[in-house]
Amino acid sequence: MITIYIMAFLRFILIFSLVIYILRMITVFIFRRYVKKVQKQFEQQQTYNQHQNSKEGDILIQKPSQSKKRGFEDKGEYIDYEEIK
């Protein structure tokens, strides 16, 4: 009697494991496909924007964005000191 329950439990564990494994494989496949689709759309949008902004024969110079100047303006007042021996 107990062996029937053990066999049924083992069968349930096996079937459950297989279902989880198959679902995992399917979700990985779908996720990779979705990421590739989004990446392709992004690349198409970037190439469209580049072609739309420039005409044939134009030279495009891209300057880096101006970052904050590093200096004493944000850090406060500089105080000169002397060492005491």
Contacts in CASP RR format, 6 or more apart in sequence:
PFRMAT RR
TARGET T0000
AUTHOR 0000-0000-0000
METHOD contacts of the structure
MODEL  1
MITIYIMAFLRFILIFSLVIYILRMITVFIFRRYVKKVQKQFEQQQTYNQ
HQNSKEGDILIQKPSQSKKRGFEDKGEYIDYEEIK
53 60 0 8 1.000
54 60 0 8 1.000
68 74 0 8 1.000
72 78 0 8 1.000
END
